[in-house]
Amino acid sequence: MPRKFHKHKLLLDEGFPIRSYLPISNRRFDLKHISADLKQSGLSDEEIHKLAAEQGRIVITLNIRDFKPLAPLHKNTGVIGVSAVLPFDQVDKKLDSLLSKSSPKQFLGKLIIISGESKS
């Protein structure tokens, strides 16, 4: 039996452009940008991770190295690290594919990495 669709809550780190660059994910999930939507600029990685945990959001970041040690610290958030060389249209498709088949708790306390271009 297919999984029930879950509308994940996501938080784009400052390194990402505004959410309109990810139209599929923006339409299908509860997507917020740390500075454009939440008006929180200049926060440390720890503060962003804590805010995501408080709001029950998964952090989407290009800054994999700095968020890696933070991922297991809070059990009500997770981190999806994205390769900086991946074009945003591919990021959008890969995020949608990953999140659409994932349960609400699958990312909590974890770091998941999206990399490489797909052929679609």
C-alpha positions as a Markdown table, in Angstrom:
| # | Residue | x | y | z |
|---|---|---|---|---|
| 1 | Met | 0.0 | 0.0 | 0.0 |
| 2 | Pro | 1.4 | 3.4 | -0.9 |
| 3 | Arg | 2.4 | 5.8 | 1.9 |
| 4 | Lys | 0.1 | 8.7 | 2.7 |
| 5 | Phe | 1.5 | 12.0 | 1.4 |
| 6 | His | 3.0 | 14.1 | 4.1 |
| 7 | Lys | 3.4 | 17.9 | 3.7 |
| 8 | His | 6.9 | 18.3 | 5.2 |
| 9 | Lys | 7.8 | 21.6 | 6.8 |
| 10 | Leu | 11.1 | 22.9 | 5.4 |
| 11 | Leu | 13.5 | 25.7 | 6.2 |
| 12 | Leu | 15.8 | 27.1 | 3.5 |
| 13 | Asp | 19.2 | 28.3 | 4.8 |
| 14 | Glu | 20.5 | 31.7 | 3.8 |
| 15 | Gly | 22.7 | 30.2 | 1.1 |
| 16 | Phe | 19.6 | 29.2 | -0.9 |
| 17 | Pro | 17.7 | 31.7 | -3.1 |
| 18 | Ile | 14.1 | 32.5 | -2.2 |
| 19 | Arg | 11.6 | 29.7 | -2.4 |
| 20 | Ser | 10.3 | 30.7 | -5.9 |
| 21 | Tyr | 13.5 | 29.1 | -7.3 |
| 22 | Leu | 12.0 | 25.7 | -6.1 |
| 23 | Pro | 8.5 | 25.9 | -7.5 |
| 24 | Ile | 7.6 | 22.2 | -7.1 |
| 25 | Ser | 8.8 | 22.0 | -3.5 |
| 26 | Asn | 7.2 | 25.4 | -2.8 |
| 27 | Arg | 3.8 | 24.1 | -4.0 |
| 28 | Arg | 3.9 | 20.7 | -2.4 |
| 29 | Phe | 5.5 | 21.4 | 0.9 |
| 30 | Asp | 5.5 | 24.1 | 3.7 |
| 31 | Leu | 8.6 | 25.8 | 2.5 |
| 32 | Lys | 10.1 | 28.9 | 4.3 |
| 33 | His | 13.3 | 30.9 | 3.7 |
| 34 | Ile | 15.2 | 31.9 | 6.8 |
| 35 | Ser | 15.7 | 35.5 | 5.8 |
| 36 | Ala | 13.0 | 36.2 | 3.1 |
| 37 | Asp | 10.1 | 34.6 | 4.9 |
| 38 | Leu | 11.1 | 34.5 | 8.6 |
| 39 | Lys | 13.1 | 37.8 | 8.5 |
| 40 | Gln | 16.0 | 36.1 | 10.4 |
| 41 | Ser | 19.2 | 37.2 | 8.8 |
| 42 | Gly | 22.7 | 36.6 | 10.1 |
| 43 | Leu | 21.9 | 33.7 | 12.5 |
| 44 | Ser | 24.5 | 31.2 | 13.3 |
| 45 | Asp | 24.1 | 27.6 | 12.0 |
| 46 | Glu | 23.3 | 26.6 | 15.6 |
| 47 | Glu | 20.6 | 29.2 | 15.8 |
| 48 | Ile | 19.1 | 28.2 | 12.5 |
| 49 | His | 19.1 | 24.5 | 13.6 |
| 50 | Lys | 17.4 | 25.4 | 16.9 |
| 51 | Leu | 14.8 | 27.5 | 15.2 |
| 52 | Ala | 14.0 | 24.7 | 12.8 |
| 53 | Ala | 13.7 | 22.3 | 15.7 |
| 54 | Glu | 11.3 | 24.7 | 17.5 |
| 55 | Gln | 9.1 | 25.0 | 14.4 |
| 56 | Gly | 9.4 | 21.3 | 13.4 |
| 57 | Arg | 11.1 | 22.1 | 10.1 |
| 58 | Ile | 13.8 | 20.3 | 8.2 |
| 59 | Val | 16.8 | 22.5 | 7.3 |
| 60 | Ile | 17.7 | 22.6 | 3.6 |
| 61 | Thr | 21.3 | 23.8 | 3.3 |
| 62 | Leu | 24.3 | 24.1 | 1.0 |
| 63 | Asn | 26.5 | 24.2 | 4.1 |
| 64 | Ile | 26.8 | 20.5 | 4.7 |
| 65 | Arg | 30.1 | 20.6 | 6.6 |
| 66 | Asp | 28.8 | 22.9 | 9.3 |
| 67 | Phe | 25.4 | 21.4 | 9.7 |
| 68 | Lys | 26.6 | 17.8 | 9.8 |
| 69 | Pro | 27.5 | 17.8 | 13.5 |
| 70 | Leu | 24.2 | 19.6 | 14.3 |
| 71 | Ala | 21.9 | 17.1 | 12.7 |
| 72 | Pro | 21.7 | 14.6 | 15.6 |
| 73 | Leu | 21.3 | 17.2 | 18.3 |
| 74 | His | 17.6 | 17.7 | 18.0 |
| 75 | Lys | 15.1 | 14.9 | 17.4 |
| 76 | Asn | 12.4 | 17.1 | 16.0 |
| 77 | Thr | 14.4 | 18.4 | 13.0 |
| 78 | Gly | 16.8 | 17.1 | 10.5 |
| 79 | Val | 19.1 | 18.4 | 7.8 |
| 80 | Ile | 19.1 | 17.9 | 4.0 |
| 81 | Gly | 22.4 | 18.9 | 2.6 |
| 82 | Val | 22.5 | 19.9 | -1.1 |
| 83 | Ser | 25.6 | 19.8 | -3.3 |
| 84 | Ala | 26.5 | 23.4 | -4.3 |
| 85 | Val | 27.1 | 22.3 | -7.9 |
| 86 | Leu | 23.6 | 21.0 | -8.4 |
| 87 | Pro | 21.3 | 23.4 | -10.5 |
| 88 | Phe | 18.3 | 24.6 | -8.5 |
| 89 | Asp | 15.8 | 23.0 | -11.0 |
| 90 | Gln | 17.5 | 19.6 | -10.2 |
| 91 | Val | 17.5 | 20.4 | -6.5 |
| 92 | Asp | 13.7 | 21.0 | -6.7 |
| 93 | Lys | 13.1 | 17.7 | -8.5 |
| 94 | Lys | 15.3 | 15.7 | -6.2 |
| 95 | Leu | 13.8 | 17.3 | -3.1 |
| 96 | Asp | 10.3 | 16.5 | -4.3 |
| 97 | Ser | 11.2 | 12.9 | -5.1 |
| 98 | Leu | 12.9 | 12.4 | -1.8 |
| 99 | Leu | 10.2 | 14.0 | 0.4 |
| 100 | Ser | 7.2 | 12.6 | -1.5 |
| 101 | Lys | 8.1 | 9.1 | -0.5 |
| 102 | Ser | 9.2 | 9.9 | 3.0 |
| 103 | Ser | 7.5 | 9.5 | 6.3 |
| 104 | Pro | 7.2 | 12.5 | 8.7 |
| 105 | Lys | 9.9 | 11.1 | 11.1 |
| 106 | Gln | 12.3 | 9.8 | 8.5 |
| 107 | Phe | 14.7 | 12.8 | 8.6 |
| 108 | Leu | 14.6 | 13.6 | 12.3 |
| 109 | Gly | 18.0 | 13.7 | 13.9 |
| 110 | Lys | 19.7 | 12.9 | 10.6 |
| 111 | Leu | 21.7 | 14.4 | 7.8 |
| 112 | Ile | 20.6 | 13.4 | 4.2 |
| 113 | Ile | 22.7 | 14.5 | 1.3 |
| 114 | Ile | 21.4 | 15.3 | -2.2 |
| 115 | Ser | 24.0 | 15.3 | -4.9 |
| 116 | Gly | 24.6 | 14.6 | -8.6 |
| 117 | Glu | 22.4 | 15.4 | -11.6 |
| 118 | Ser | 19.6 | 13.2 | -12.6 |
| 119 | Lys | 18.8 | 12.4 | -16.2 |
| 120 | Ser | 15.2 | 13.5 | -16.0 |
